Amino acid sequence: PAATCCEAAKCSEHTCATGTKAKTDVDAATTDQTADPAATCCEAAKCSEFVCGAGYAADTAKAQADQTATPTANCCTADATMCSSHTCTVAGQKKKADSDGTTKTDAPDAVCCEDDPTMCKAHTCAAGTKKIAASDGTAIGDDAAANCCEVDTTKCASHTCAAGYKAKADSAGIDLTADGKTAPENCCEVDATMCSSHTCAAGTKKIAGSDGTAKTEAPETVCCEAATCKDLTACEAGYVKKTGVDDSAQTAVPTAVCCDADPTMCASHTCVAGTLKIAASNGTLLAADGKTAAENCCAVDPAKCSSHTCADGYLAKANSAGTDKGDTPATTCCEADATKCASQTCAAGTEKKADSDATPIGDDAAAACCQNKLCKDFTCGIAQKYKDGVADTAQTAMPVEVCCMVDPTKQPPVPVKGTATFVAHAEMAEAQMAVHHMLAELLSVNPVDVMVNVTSVMNVAAARRLDGHGGVYTHTAMFEVHFADMAKAEDGHKILTDLSKAAAEASLKKHLVAVGAHEDAEPAWAVTLEAMEDKSCTAFTCPLAQKMKAGAAAVEPATPEACCEMDPTKTPPVKMMGNVSFVAEADTAQATMALHAMLASHLAINAVDIRSTLAGAMKIASTTRRLDGHG
């Protein structure tokens, strides 16, 4: 195959080694390399043919000498000012590449040399280890850490953590005594899988030597055992160890079993109602700093009435110090001082003097606490106006009668009527006033425009109240609320229609308590509203001898003047006149409405065919005065 597959290579295809050159007397293109191409094709090169590198100069005495395999060393002389003439003196360093032409200065090792990556000098030991002394010139080999480094006995890497503890993350290079701490503190942390991380429950203790035991899923069983009072090294602050109980089981409350309150400490003191033990005061001496035990051990409880200061004219309720003050401490914790104006309710037509709650009532409570309300402070009802010259007139108990009169320029009011039934711990007068104020508030109307008539029946089987207010009654309240026009009346009708039973009962209870009903009043409410009437002329019946005006059908509110005109085709009406007197708990407007309704009903006639003029006088000797402004 050599003869068949191969042919002789020529000298032109051969590269002569360093220090040799192609023979000049051989035709390289035609001469075979033979088995020794270096001898056949090459001959020694002379130093005169070699160019010395940077940092070297040609040695002229060796011009005809052979270059050999190291021509720089054989043919050149190193420049004494250059790195070419320097031999690195630091163990583990070597000459920098291409540094021969660099001036070596006064610090030739720094300028000419660098760490040899194959030597330990170039290796950085891991945290917690340090370089083996005099190892810079040692070859790294296959294991740099083993050949170059050893454990640093001043670092956490040299510390072995106790059973149940493990080395902290990244702690190997931390000094054993860093920050003035001990080696275990600096280097170790609790192993969460071991008993060392488990805190035994009260009444038990850690099994001796169990820190290094895996705590498993039942650490109380694996890590802990029952403890006795003997195992309790110290009682809580303010307590002392009992005698004769060393063998008693601690239980879940070791202080209770093994300790007694120190009679000189706050632990032995019981705070009075309305106060609570000061946090961490058990270990405070009862008589510390010359104070009393109550001062040293107890503080006012901010959730109790003891922390509330009643307003001027009010006193703390008896035995209320320990009562929860809630959101309304003024009513929960305080009551009016019976000797001060705060306890007084001014009569109708009068009002409490400003800032008079703390004023003593003396022999004349009305004079001390109350002042007349004037007509200018009273708001007349719908379709009414002030009487002339009454602005500074006292309202008295009948402000509507004293201050107001019908305003003929205004349209008659539109009523919303209904009947409410409820059961409550309240008497009839209380129920009437509460419904009156409730409706005025819910419908945002003037109380003068609310009329309420209540009938009450006592529930015999119900519990009787012992506070002088009577028992439980079923009350039926017939009411009428006046509005300025049909739209407002319809809005008021809708408010009462949509009012939930719960909301109605909450509102009624508030007003029952406000007018003096029992604080435990829990009314059960049901209401029926009359359907809204069509107040336009379409639904209006004109008086006798009159007819509907042309085009007046949609006019409202309907009145004889707005809807009707004389009908010349009809016979004039025949009048029947008379007088009637009666006593009633009603003002003039209510009495007029009732009289008209009564006559229309009994005589079966249209109410518009009734005319009346009514005058009323208050009965001074009446035993019950109404407090709702209606007299």
Wavefront OBJ file of the C-alpha trace (Angstrom):
o trace
v 0.000 0.000 0.000
v 2.886 2.454 0.647
v 3.942 2.204 -3.015
v 0.386 2.146 -4.293
v -1.145 4.824 -2.039
v 1.725 7.181 -1.053
v 4.399 9.355 -2.661
v 7.500 11.086 -1.301
v 6.970 14.483 0.392
v 9.233 17.328 -0.757
v 11.410 19.578 1.424
v 9.231 22.545 0.396
v 6.444 20.950 2.450
v 8.574 20.711 5.635
v 8.855 23.406 8.379
v 12.290 23.532 9.937
v 12.491 23.622 13.772
v 13.470 26.705 15.829
v 17.227 27.397 15.370
v 17.343 25.781 11.922
v 16.591 26.898 8.354
v 16.040 25.354 4.916
v 19.267 24.170 3.327
v 20.519 26.578 0.716
v 22.149 23.892 -1.411
v 19.033 21.767 -1.812
v 16.212 22.328 -4.267
v 13.373 22.179 -1.814
v 10.774 21.700 -4.537
v 12.350 18.543 -5.962
v 14.211 17.034 -3.014
v 12.436 14.274 -1.080
v 12.192 14.717 2.699
v 13.340 11.092 3.368
v 12.812 9.486 6.738
v 14.769 12.281 8.469
v 13.464 15.491 6.915
v 15.284 17.706 9.465
v 18.663 16.306 8.319
v 17.750 16.177 4.628
v 16.024 19.545 4.305
v 17.386 21.742 7.129
v 20.657 23.117 8.456
v 21.642 25.132 11.588
v 20.770 28.859 11.530
v 23.407 31.316 12.753
v 22.931 33.932 15.495
v 23.587 36.622 12.894
v 20.300 35.612 11.300
v 18.250 36.005 14.534
v 16.537 39.259 15.636
v 16.567 39.618 19.430
v 13.258 40.606 21.043
v 12.370 43.625 23.218
v 14.613 43.850 26.274
v 17.497 41.999 24.556
v 20.512 43.004 22.436
v 22.446 40.838 19.908
v 25.686 39.343 21.240
v 28.119 40.165 18.389
v 30.667 37.683 19.664
v 28.242 34.904 18.888
v 27.315 36.034 15.386
v 28.519 32.787 13.771
v 27.315 30.556 16.551
v 24.336 28.277 15.921
v 20.997 29.588 17.234
v 20.023 26.206 18.765
v 16.502 25.584 20.086
v 16.719 28.645 22.392
v 18.030 31.402 20.139
v 17.253 34.268 22.587
v 19.322 32.650 25.327
v 22.116 31.562 22.935
v 22.392 34.653 20.739
v 21.200 37.630 22.839
v 22.113 39.521 26.020
v 19.355 40.746 28.413
v 19.134 44.509 28.963
v 19.889 45.107 32.657
v 17.236 47.888 32.815
v 14.456 45.737 31.433
v 12.279 42.917 32.785
v 14.132 40.620 30.421
v 16.998 40.615 32.909
v 14.762 39.986 35.980
v 14.077 36.683 37.701
v 10.892 36.725 39.886
v 11.809 36.404 43.558
v 8.336 35.902 45.094
v 7.274 32.312 45.574
v 4.304 31.381 43.410
v 4.930 34.121 40.801
v 6.075 34.003 37.203
v 7.255 36.481 34.551
v 4.399 38.388 32.968
v 3.810 37.578 29.329
v 5.376 40.122 26.928
v 7.065 41.967 29.834
v 10.702 41.609 28.586
v 10.650 45.076 27.006
v 9.209 46.730 30.123
v 11.473 48.877 32.259
v 11.763 47.069 35.550
v 12.052 50.177 37.841
v 12.860 49.892 41.551
v 10.153 47.240 42.129
v 10.812 44.719 39.431
v 8.624 41.955 40.983
v 5.596 44.262 40.870
v 6.327 45.411 37.281
v 7.588 42.224 35.720
v 5.830 39.416 37.623
v 2.299 38.048 38.320
v 0.796 35.205 40.331
v 1.191 31.858 38.715
v -2.346 30.331 38.427
v -0.877 26.871 38.925
v 0.521 27.831 42.348
v -1.144 28.276 45.747
v -0.306 31.980 45.777
v -3.018 32.535 43.160
v -5.649 30.555 45.142
v -8.172 32.186 47.565
v -9.177 29.930 50.433
v -12.889 29.550 51.291
v -14.489 31.273 54.295
v -13.396 29.646 57.543
v -10.092 28.432 56.099
v -6.731 30.115 55.630
v -3.635 29.687 53.438
v -1.135 27.069 54.668
v 2.008 28.858 55.788
v 4.730 29.073 53.072
v 2.424 27.385 50.540
v 2.565 30.119 47.882
v 5.122 28.202 45.850
v 3.210 24.915 46.180
v 1.535 23.591 43.047
v -2.294 23.620 43.260
v -2.561 20.225 41.622
v -5.966 18.487 41.542
v -7.215 19.743 44.993
v -6.432 23.382 45.691
v -8.308 23.430 49.047
v -6.315 20.459 50.337
v -2.943 21.517 48.929
v -3.136 25.218 49.769
v -5.601 25.703 52.709
v -6.301 24.633 56.289
v -9.140 25.346 58.789
v -8.934 28.765 60.482
v -9.227 28.068 64.212
v -10.399 31.649 64.875
v -13.526 31.252 62.689
v -16.860 29.484 63.035
v -15.758 26.898 60.490
v -13.620 25.367 63.277
v -16.565 25.267 65.773
v -18.752 22.212 66.315
v -22.326 23.093 67.350
v -23.931 21.305 70.296
v -26.581 18.611 69.870
v -29.851 20.118 68.594
v -28.094 23.060 66.994
v -26.715 23.622 63.502
v -24.266 26.033 61.915
v -25.788 29.342 60.934
v -25.997 29.970 57.223
v -22.867 31.733 55.893
v -21.257 31.714 59.339
v -18.029 29.864 58.414
v -15.986 33.050 58.114
v -17.388 34.798 61.208
v -14.960 35.317 64.095
v -15.723 32.988 67.007
v -15.900 35.926 69.451
v -17.381 38.615 67.156
v -19.387 41.398 68.845
v -18.357 40.155 72.280
v -20.477 36.985 71.939
v -19.561 33.368 72.456
v -18.803 30.913 69.671
v -22.202 29.123 70.041
v -23.975 32.475 69.786
v -22.057 33.579 66.704
v -21.873 30.265 64.889
v -24.941 28.193 65.798
v -28.751 28.298 65.730
v -31.491 25.986 66.928
v -32.320 23.129 64.578
v -36.096 23.359 64.004
v -36.309 19.590 63.542
v -34.880 18.808 66.979
v -36.175 18.936 70.549
v -33.902 21.901 71.122
v -36.448 24.001 69.197
v -39.457 22.849 71.225
v -40.840 24.654 74.271
v -42.578 22.243 76.587
v -46.089 23.098 77.734
v -46.758 24.513 81.185
v -46.471 21.762 83.790
v -43.887 19.807 81.809
v -40.126 20.064 81.342
v -37.548 19.131 78.715
v -36.195 15.570 78.995
v -32.527 15.791 79.967
v -30.208 15.363 76.972
v -33.087 15.485 74.453
v -31.947 18.536 72.507
v -30.425 16.388 69.780
v -33.502 14.156 69.489
v -35.700 14.564 66.415
v -38.967 16.015 67.749
v -41.170 14.199 65.175
v -44.898 15.011 65.010
v -45.389 14.463 68.757
v -42.788 16.695 70.408
v -44.575 16.756 73.779
v -44.123 12.976 73.960
v -40.597 12.804 72.516
v -39.060 15.878 74.136
v -40.995 16.501 77.370
v -41.956 14.886 80.662
v -44.111 15.902 83.635
v -42.618 18.569 85.919
v -43.029 18.954 89.681
v -42.841 22.046 91.826
v -39.253 21.064 92.615
v -38.428 21.737 88.948
v -39.792 25.297 89.201
v -36.663 27.325 89.822
v -38.485 30.598 90.515
v -42.053 31.863 90.821
v -43.410 34.744 88.796
v -42.725 38.264 90.054
v -44.794 38.961 93.149
v -45.037 35.298 94.182
v -43.001 33.092 96.556
v -42.433 29.344 96.521
v -44.784 27.301 98.691
v -43.274 24.875 101.149
v -44.011 21.147 101.179
v -45.091 20.964 97.531
v -41.857 19.842 95.848
v -43.398 16.551 94.703
v -46.658 18.120 93.454
v -47.221 18.188 89.718
v -46.977 21.696 88.357
v -50.079 21.307 86.110
v -50.810 23.834 83.388
v -50.762 26.682 85.944
v -47.584 26.131 87.973
v -47.871 29.443 89.818
v -51.238 28.434 91.263
v -49.907 25.059 92.491
v -46.384 25.883 93.535
v -46.505 29.554 94.571
v -48.321 31.962 96.904
v -48.829 35.665 96.315
v -46.324 37.672 98.303
v -48.448 39.665 100.809
v -46.140 42.655 100.378
v -46.555 42.741 96.591
v -49.298 43.795 94.168
v -49.825 40.145 93.267
v -51.779 39.833 96.527
v -53.944 42.928 95.901
v -57.458 42.849 94.407
v -58.463 45.986 92.504
v -61.903 47.479 93.151
v -64.691 47.686 90.557
v -63.867 50.095 87.743
v -60.123 49.537 88.013
v -57.798 46.850 86.722
v -54.371 45.557 87.658
v -51.529 47.561 86.130
v -49.635 45.430 83.622
v -46.528 43.809 85.108
v -47.287 45.262 88.554
v -47.390 41.942 90.433
v -43.798 42.420 91.532
v -44.367 45.985 92.780
v -44.387 46.596 96.528
v -47.825 47.535 97.860
v -46.395 50.559 99.666
v -43.780 51.571 97.086
v -42.897 55.281 96.858
v -45.149 56.125 99.783
v -48.290 55.428 97.711
v -51.293 53.252 98.541
v -51.741 49.740 97.201
v -54.518 50.972 94.925
v -52.191 53.596 93.446
v -49.265 51.202 92.954
v -51.217 48.216 91.695
v -54.371 49.472 89.956
v -55.406 51.865 87.205
v -58.765 53.159 86.058
v -60.350 50.784 83.552
v -60.926 52.845 80.376
v -63.854 50.606 79.409
v -65.761 51.226 82.657
v -67.838 54.106 83.984
v -65.052 54.827 86.480
v -63.129 56.444 83.594
v -65.986 58.757 82.596
v -66.450 62.262 83.980
v -70.097 63.270 84.143
v -71.063 66.665 82.750
v -71.931 69.593 85.020
v -75.318 69.007 86.641
v -74.972 65.220 86.487
v -73.731 62.651 89.011
v -72.274 59.191 88.616
v -74.967 56.565 89.020
v -74.762 54.593 92.243
v -72.472 51.546 92.002
v -71.747 52.291 88.327
v -67.926 52.338 88.565
v -67.620 48.764 87.270
v -70.287 49.128 84.564
v -69.217 48.973 80.914
v -69.641 52.548 79.668
v -70.302 51.528 76.040
v -70.848 54.106 73.307
v -73.132 56.352 75.409
v -71.337 56.843 78.742
v -73.316 59.998 79.512
v -76.529 57.956 79.845
v -74.963 54.670 80.959
v -72.867 56.111 83.774
v -74.542 59.364 84.766
v -77.876 60.676 85.987
v -79.147 64.180 86.539
v -78.417 65.736 89.944
v -81.864 66.175 91.532
v -80.727 69.496 93.037
v -79.628 70.951 89.673
v -81.442 72.165 86.567
v -80.199 69.130 84.624
v -82.969 67.181 86.366
v -85.741 69.589 85.339
v -88.140 69.404 82.380
v -89.514 72.802 81.486
v -93.254 73.181 80.948
v -94.798 73.618 77.495
v -94.156 77.087 76.171
v -90.889 77.372 78.082
v -87.385 76.111 77.491
v -84.253 75.337 79.476
v -81.970 78.315 80.037
v -78.657 78.049 78.184
v -75.878 76.384 80.216
v -78.199 75.956 83.212
v -77.652 72.228 83.875
v -75.338 72.947 86.825
v -77.568 75.687 88.282
v -79.147 74.793 91.673
v -82.960 74.620 91.399
v -83.520 76.223 94.804
v -87.145 76.818 95.857
v -88.399 77.650 92.347
v -87.103 75.249 89.699
v -89.048 76.917 86.889
v -87.568 80.325 87.666
v -84.043 78.974 88.122
v -83.948 76.704 85.084
v -86.555 77.789 82.535
v -87.462 80.796 80.431
v -90.441 81.616 78.219
v -90.290 80.598 74.586
v -91.436 83.408 72.310
v -93.654 83.252 69.265
v -90.756 84.310 67.045
v -89.052 81.037 68.014
v -92.128 78.978 67.055
v -92.809 77.656 63.536
v -96.460 77.739 62.553
v -97.998 74.875 60.645
v -98.677 74.489 56.947
v -101.332 76.962 55.712
v -100.781 79.122 58.817
v -99.038 82.433 59.500
v -98.020 84.459 62.540
v -100.613 86.645 64.164
v -99.776 90.316 63.961
v -97.592 91.734 66.726
v -96.914 88.441 68.570
v -93.168 88.041 67.849
v -92.151 88.721 71.470
v -95.219 87.147 73.043
v -94.687 84.123 75.280
v -95.802 80.913 73.598
v -97.508 79.450 76.716
v -98.733 75.860 76.589
v -100.789 76.579 73.447
v -98.288 78.107 70.978
v -100.444 77.430 67.926
v -103.379 79.292 69.501
v -101.232 82.162 70.802
v -98.882 82.658 67.859
v -100.581 81.418 64.670
v -103.653 81.862 62.522
v -104.932 80.443 59.243
v -103.287 82.021 56.201
v -106.057 82.472 53.594
v -103.427 82.936 50.869
v -102.109 79.382 51.256
v -103.591 76.169 49.958
v -105.006 73.768 52.573
v -102.535 71.019 53.600
v -102.569 67.510 52.117
v -102.894 64.874 54.865
v -101.332 61.421 55.205
v -103.379 59.331 57.607
v -102.739 56.002 59.263
v -103.085 53.796 62.312
v -100.149 52.264 64.192
v -100.448 49.499 66.774
v -97.648 48.620 69.155
v -96.999 46.997 72.518
v -94.657 48.818 74.878
v -93.694 49.477 78.495
v -95.167 52.967 78.240
v -98.295 54.770 79.361
v -100.690 56.416 76.933
v -99.239 59.927 77.301
v -95.710 58.585 76.756
v -96.836 56.578 73.733
v -98.626 59.598 72.200
v -95.622 61.884 72.615
v -93.199 59.239 71.288
v -95.242 58.555 68.124
v -95.666 62.304 67.610
v -91.910 62.979 67.733
v -91.079 59.820 65.786
v -93.312 60.796 62.848
v -92.016 64.388 62.839
v -88.423 63.089 62.685
v -88.985 60.348 60.102
v -90.964 62.597 57.756
v -88.902 65.766 58.414
v -91.978 67.862 59.150
v -92.884 70.509 61.698
v -94.286 68.806 64.859
v -97.208 71.247 64.618
v -98.266 69.451 61.446
v -98.506 66.071 63.198
v -101.726 65.058 64.950
v -101.780 61.872 67.056
v -104.582 60.308 69.093
v -103.699 57.216 71.176
v -105.903 54.691 72.930
v -104.223 52.224 75.285
v -105.190 48.889 76.819
v -103.141 47.314 79.594
v -101.930 43.759 78.993
v -103.074 42.100 82.220
v -100.888 39.042 81.768
v -97.751 41.073 81.171
v -95.186 41.902 83.834
v -96.083 45.028 85.846
v -93.529 47.783 86.058
v -92.491 48.868 89.520
v -90.989 52.241 88.617
v -94.227 54.223 88.844
v -94.844 54.222 85.090
v -97.402 51.437 84.998
v -97.386 48.202 83.031
v -97.284 46.878 79.509
v -99.886 48.361 77.172
v -101.167 47.748 73.683
v -101.363 51.190 72.084
v -103.354 52.188 69.005
v -102.210 55.506 67.533
v -104.337 57.203 64.869
v -102.279 59.889 63.205
v -102.557 62.562 60.549
v -99.528 64.348 59.089
v -99.954 67.497 56.986
v -97.878 68.292 53.900
v -97.764 71.407 51.724
v -98.714 69.631 48.495
v -99.606 66.258 47.029
v -96.027 65.471 45.888
v -94.620 65.922 49.402
v -97.530 63.946 50.849
v -96.878 61.079 48.455
v -93.169 61.125 49.420
v -94.141 60.943 53.111
v -96.612 58.130 52.398
v -93.820 56.174 50.634
v -91.388 56.699 53.539
v -93.856 55.147 55.983
v -94.772 52.394 53.508
v -91.130 51.416 52.975
v -90.141 51.712 56.652
v -89.049 48.302 57.942
v -90.521 46.915 61.145
v -87.047 46.829 62.755
v -86.282 50.443 61.826
v -89.685 51.609 63.063
v -89.279 49.807 66.381
v -85.751 51.198 66.885
v -86.956 54.755 66.204
v -90.005 54.378 68.443
v -87.924 52.943 71.293
v -85.554 55.927 71.084
v -88.419 58.368 71.380
v -90.202 56.370 74.100
v -87.091 56.531 76.287
v -86.637 60.228 75.428
v -90.108 61.123 76.751
v -89.651 59.174 79.972
v -90.794 55.633 79.167
v -88.932 52.739 80.751
v -85.408 52.078 79.432
v -86.435 48.479 78.743
v -89.203 49.595 76.366
v -89.192 47.094 73.477
v -92.100 48.126 71.200
v -93.662 45.680 68.744
v -94.850 47.826 65.791
v -97.431 47.425 63.029
v -98.831 50.242 60.864
v -101.685 50.629 58.369
v -101.795 53.696 56.094
v -104.888 55.080 54.423
v -104.668 55.221 50.651
v -103.673 58.609 49.273
v -106.699 60.507 48.051
v -106.933 62.269 44.736
v -106.757 65.926 45.770
v -107.480 67.348 42.336
v -110.782 68.926 41.343
v -111.589 65.724 39.435
v -112.408 63.967 42.745
v -113.974 67.045 44.379
v -117.702 67.495 44.997
v -118.761 71.104 44.777
v -121.019 72.610 47.459
v -124.773 72.871 46.959
v -125.895 75.293 44.206
v -122.378 75.240 42.652
v -120.800 73.541 39.622
v -117.291 72.605 38.473
v -115.417 75.407 36.744
v -114.568 74.790 33.134
v -111.005 73.411 32.747
v -110.499 72.982 36.519
v -110.442 69.164 36.606
v -106.637 68.867 37.026
v -106.267 71.726 39.537
v -105.015 70.758 43.022
v -105.379 70.948 45.897
v -109.130 70.985 45.420
v -111.024 73.727 47.244
v -114.444 75.239 46.596
v -112.742 78.430 45.435
v -110.331 76.633 43.052
v -112.781 74.114 41.608
v -116.278 75.581 41.783
v -118.500 78.490 40.754
v -122.137 79.341 41.325
v -124.605 77.408 39.176
v -127.417 79.773 38.182
v -129.625 76.808 37.243
v -129.719 75.491 40.829
v -131.814 76.602 43.825
v -129.807 78.332 46.603
v -129.158 76.013 49.636
v -131.150 76.150 52.894
v -129.045 76.752 55.982
v -129.238 75.056 59.402
v -127.281 76.834 62.141
v -126.402 75.996 65.718
v -123.857 76.004 68.512
v -122.011 73.142 70.192
v -119.568 73.132 73.104
v -117.326 70.288 74.230
v -114.261 69.540 76.335
v -111.390 67.661 74.644
v -107.645 67.243 74.672
v -107.305 68.902 71.261
v -106.310 72.240 69.804
v -108.572 74.416 67.610
v -107.459 72.889 64.295
v -108.018 69.344 65.545
v -111.386 70.257 67.043
v -112.514 71.919 63.808
v -111.549 68.872 61.704
v -113.294 66.521 64.097
v -116.496 68.640 64.224
v -116.705 68.835 60.433
v -116.202 65.098 60.071
v -118.789 64.340 62.750
v -121.515 66.598 61.229
v -120.842 65.375 57.683
v -121.111 61.771 58.864
v -124.282 62.129 60.936
v -126.097 64.388 58.436
v -124.860 62.435 55.391
v -123.800 65.578 53.585
v -120.745 66.878 51.785
v -118.189 68.305 54.246
v -117.704 71.354 52.000
v -121.273 72.363 52.858
v -120.311 72.878 56.497
v -119.032 76.206 57.848
v -117.873 76.680 61.418
v -116.170 79.196 63.665
v -114.566 77.615 66.717
v -113.024 79.248 69.779
v -111.150 77.316 72.496
v -110.076 78.132 76.008
v -107.604 76.067 78.075
v -108.919 74.458 81.250
v -106.395 75.633 83.828
v -107.549 73.004 86.330
v -106.902 70.110 83.934
v -104.804 67.438 85.645
v -102.749 66.288 82.645
v -100.782 68.747 80.499
v -99.564 67.704 77.061
v -95.882 68.252 76.434
v -95.860 67.948 72.649
v -96.578 71.585 71.841
v -100.221 71.048 70.942
v -101.773 71.896 74.372
l 1 2 3 4 5 6 7 8 9 10 11 12 13 14 15 16 17 18 19 20 21 22 23 24 25 26 27 28 29 30 31 32 33 34 35 36 37 38 39 40 41 42 43 44 45 46 47 48 49 50 51 52 53 54 55 56 57 58 59 60 61 62 63 64 65 66 67 68 69 70 71 72 73 74 75 76 77 78 79 80 81 82 83 84 85 86 87 88 89 90 91 92 93 94 95 96 97 98 99 100 101 102 103 104 105 106 107 108 109 110 111 112 113 114 115 116 117 118 119 120 121 122 123 124 125 126 127 128 129 130 131 132 133 134 135 136 137 138 139 140 141 142 143 144 145 146 147 148 149 150 151 152 153 154 155 156 157 158 159 160 161 162 163 164 165 166 167 168 169 170 171 172 173 174 175 176 177 178 179 180 181 182 183 184 185 186 187 188 189 190 191 192 193 194 195 196 197 198 199 200 201 202 203 204 205 206 207 208 209 210 211 212 213 214 215 216 217 218 219 220 221 222 223 224 225 226 227 228 229 230 231 232 233 234 235 236 237 238 239 240 241 242 243 244 245 246 247 248 249 250 251 252 253 254 255 256 257 258 259 260 261 262 263 264 265 266 267 268 269 270 271 272 273 274 275 276 277 278 279 280 281 282 283 284 285 286 287 288 289 290 291 292 293 294 295 296 297 298 299 300 301 302 303 304 305 306 307 308 309 310 311 312 313 314 315 316 317 318 319 320 321 322 323 324 325 326 327 328 329 330 331 332 333 334 335 336 337 338 339 340 341 342 343 344 345 346 347 348 349 350 351 352 353 354 355 356 357 358 359 360 361 362 363 364 365 366 367 368 369 370 371 372 373 374 375 376 377 378 379 380 381 382 383 384 385 386 387 388 389 390 391 392 393 394 395 396 397 398 399 400 401 402 403 404 405 406 407 408 409 410 411 412 413 414 415 416 417 418 419 420 421 422 423 424 425 426 427 428 429 430 431 432 433 434 435 436 437 438 439 440 441 442 443 444 445 446 447 448 449 450 451 452 453 454 455 456 457 458 459 460 461 462 463 464 465 466 467 468 469 470 471 472 473 474 475 476 477 478 479 480 481 482 483 484 485 486 487 488 489 490 491 492 493 494 495 496 497 498 499 500 501 502 503 504 505 506 507 508 509 510 511 512 513 514 515 516 517 518 519 520 521 522 523 524 525 526 527 528 529 530 531 532 533 534 535 536 537 538 539 540 541 542 543 544 545 546 547 548 549 550 551 552 553 554 555 556 557 558 559 560 561 562 563 564 565 566 567 568 569 570 571 572 573 574 575 576 577 578 579 580 581 582 583 584 585 586 587 588 589 590 591 592 593 594 595 596 597 598 599 600 601 602 603 604 605 606 607 608 609 610 611 612 613 614 615 616 617 618 619 620 621 622 623 624 625 626 627 628 629 630 631
